[in-house]
Amino acid sequence: MLAKIGDFVKVGSIPCCEILDGQTVAFKEFTLPNCEHMIAVEAGISLNWYRYIGRRGKIISVDDYGFSAAAEEVTEHFGLTVAHIVTMANKLLDL
């Protein structure tokens, strides 16, 4: 699925935004390099991610409360799937 965009993709993990915010500027720039396109995937609310992804970035998140179903249904409903993330990346890169 990532064959077209593989050369353009870097994957990172930020398990705690508060800890990242307390790091040096150099560490933050290494962790989140200044790039034109960024996608944040969050199985929670999107609120914190806007400050990290820039104006052209996209967030795939769960900004609803009380959705209950099998894990596969929930991830599909909110677009937390590899297929949806790749589709979003392709759109961002105009591929």
C-alpha positions as CSV (number, residue, x, y, z in Angstrom):
1,M,0.0,0.0,0.0
2,L,2.9,2.4,0.6
3,A,4.8,1.6,-2.6
4,K,3.9,4.9,-4.2
5,I,4.6,7.0,-1.1
6,G,7.1,4.9,0.7
7,D,10.1,7.2,-0.1
8,F,8.1,10.2,1.4
9,V,7.0,8.6,4.6
10,K,8.4,8.9,8.1
11,V,6.6,7.4,11.0
12,G,6.9,8.6,14.6
13,S,5.2,8.1,17.9
14,I,4.4,10.7,20.5
15,P,2.8,8.8,23.4
16,C,2.8,12.0,25.6
17,C,2.5,15.5,24.2
18,E,3.3,17.1,27.6
19,I,6.7,15.3,27.7
20,L,7.4,16.3,24.0
21,D,6.5,19.9,24.9
22,G,9.1,19.9,27.7
23,Q,12.0,18.9,25.4
24,T,14.6,21.1,23.7
25,V,13.8,22.8,20.4
26,A,16.5,20.6,18.8
27,F,14.8,17.4,20.0
28,K,11.4,18.6,18.8
29,E,12.8,19.5,15.4
30,F,14.4,16.0,15.2
31,T,11.2,14.3,16.3
32,L,8.8,16.4,14.2
33,P,10.9,17.7,11.3
34,N,9.5,20.7,9.4
35,C,7.8,19.1,6.5
36,E,5.1,20.2,4.1
37,H,2.6,17.4,4.9
38,M,1.9,15.6,8.1
39,I,-0.8,13.2,9.2
40,A,-1.6,12.6,12.9
41,V,-3.5,9.4,13.7
42,E,-5.0,9.5,17.2
43,A,-7.5,7.0,18.7
44,G,-8.6,9.9,20.9
45,I,-9.5,13.5,20.4
46,S,-7.7,15.7,17.9
47,L,-7.3,18.8,20.0
48,N,-3.6,18.6,20.8
49,W,-2.4,17.6,17.4
50,Y,-3.2,20.9,15.6
51,R,-0.1,22.5,17.1
52,Y,2.2,19.8,15.8
53,I,1.1,19.1,12.2
54,G,1.0,22.6,10.6
55,R,-1.6,24.3,8.5
56,R,-1.6,21.7,5.7
57,G,-1.6,18.7,8.0
58,K,-4.5,16.3,8.5
59,I,-5.8,14.6,11.6
60,I,-7.5,11.2,11.7
61,S,-9.0,11.0,15.2
62,V,-12.0,10.1,17.3
63,D,-13.8,13.3,18.3
64,D,-17.0,11.6,19.4
65,Y,-18.1,10.1,22.6
66,G,-20.0,6.9,23.4
67,F,-19.4,5.0,20.2
68,S,-19.6,1.3,21.1
69,A,-19.0,-1.6,18.7
70,A,-16.4,-4.3,17.8
71,A,-12.9,-2.9,17.4
72,E,-13.0,-3.5,13.6
73,E,-16.2,-1.5,13.3
74,V,-14.9,1.4,15.4
75,T,-11.6,1.7,13.5
76,E,-13.4,1.5,10.2
77,H,-16.0,4.1,11.2
78,F,-13.4,6.6,12.3
79,G,-10.9,5.9,9.5
80,L,-8.2,4.5,11.8
81,T,-7.2,1.9,9.2
82,V,-4.1,1.5,7.1
83,A,-6.2,1.9,3.9
84,H,-7.7,5.2,5.0
85,I,-4.3,6.6,6.2
86,V,-2.7,5.7,2.9
87,T,-5.5,7.3,0.9
88,M,-5.2,10.4,3.0
89,A,-1.4,10.4,2.4
90,N,-1.8,10.0,-1.3
91,K,-4.2,12.9,-1.4
92,L,-1.8,15.1,0.5
93,L,1.0,14.2,-1.9
94,D,-1.2,14.5,-5.0
95,L,-0.4,10.9,-6.0
